[in-house]
Amino acid sequence: MAYSMTGYGRGEKIFDSRRYTVEIKSVNSRYCDINVRLPRVFNFAEAGVRKLISDKLLRGKIDLFIYYEDRNSEGSEVVINEGLASAYSIAVSEIAKITGREDDLTASRLSLYQDVVNVRQTSVDEDRLLEELESAVNEAIDGMLEMRKTEGDHLTNDILGKVSELEILRDEIAERSPGVVADYRQRLSDRIDTILSDDKREFYDESRLAAEVAVFADKCCVDEEMKRLVSHFAQARKILSSDGTIGKKMDFLIQEINREINTTGSKANDIEITNRVLKMKNLVEEMREQVQNLA
C-alpha cells in the first residue's frame, strides 16, 4: 500500500466551551520534517503532538496549524502591566512638552501599546486539554492519510503501467539482439566481397571474418543486462505492493534500472535497439519524478 507525500487534512472538535480546529498539510521531503504552529496555551503539548505526527506520517514536509477558542470567560484573564502603562504615559507627556503639542493620549489608546495589556490563561487541566487536542489532531491526520492513499494508489498504478511498457521494450531488445550479430556478419562479408575480386576471394582466410564477428558479438552482448532487468522489474512490482515506506526503495531500484538501460544503449550497435533504449530512458525518467512523491 503506497502513500503519496502530498496531502491535506482538517479536524475540528468541540468540548463544552472549547473549540479545536486543526489543519495539516504536507509536501515532498526526503525526511520527516515537522513544523507545528500552536497557541501559547499548548506549548506544553508540542512534543506530544510531534510524536503523534511522526508515528503516523513517516516522510514529508509537514505543517500543522492549531486554532483554539475557549468561549468561557473564566478560562482567560486580562492582565495590565501597570508599570509599563505608567512609563508610556510619562513618556508621551514628556514628548508633548518637548514638541509643544497637546497630550491627547487616552486610556483606550494606551491599552493598545505593546505589552500594556496581556491575556493570560488561568490554570488549566493539561491532561484534559492534551487529550482533547489529540483527538482533533488524529482526525486531521486521518483525513490527510486518506488523501495521501488515494494519490498514492494513482501513482502506483501509473508506475506499474510504465513497468509493463519497459518489460515489452526489454523483450523486443532481447529478441532483436541475436540478429544484430548476424546482420553485422552479413554486412562484413558483403564488404569483403566488394573489395576482393573473385580470383582473390579464395585466398581470404574465413577465420579472420569469424574472429572479427566474435569480437563484435562479445562487445554488443546484452544478455546479462536483459536478465538483470527482468529481476529489477519483478522487484519493482514487489515493492509497489508492499506496506510501509517504499519511496526510497523505489528510488534506489530506478537507479539500478537506469544503469542497465544505459549499459544496453552503450553496447547497442543497432538503430532499432537504440530507439527502444531511448523510449526506456524516457519512461524511467517519468518514473523517477513520480517516485519522489511516494512516502
Secondary structure by P-SEA (a helix, b strand, c coil): cbbbccbbbbbbbbcccbbbbbbbbbcccccbbbbbbbccccccaaaaaaaaaaacccccbbbbbbbbbbcccccbbbbbaaaaaaaaaaaaaaaaaaacccccccaaaaaaccccbbbbbcccaaaaaaaaaaaaaaaaaaaaaaaaaaaaaaaaaaaaaaaaaaaaaaaaaaaaaaaaaaaaaaaaaaaaaaaccccccccccaaaaaaaaaaaaaaacaaaaaaaaaaaaaaaaaaaacccccaaaaaaaaaaaaaaaaaaaaacccaaaaaaaaaaaaaaaaaaaaacccc
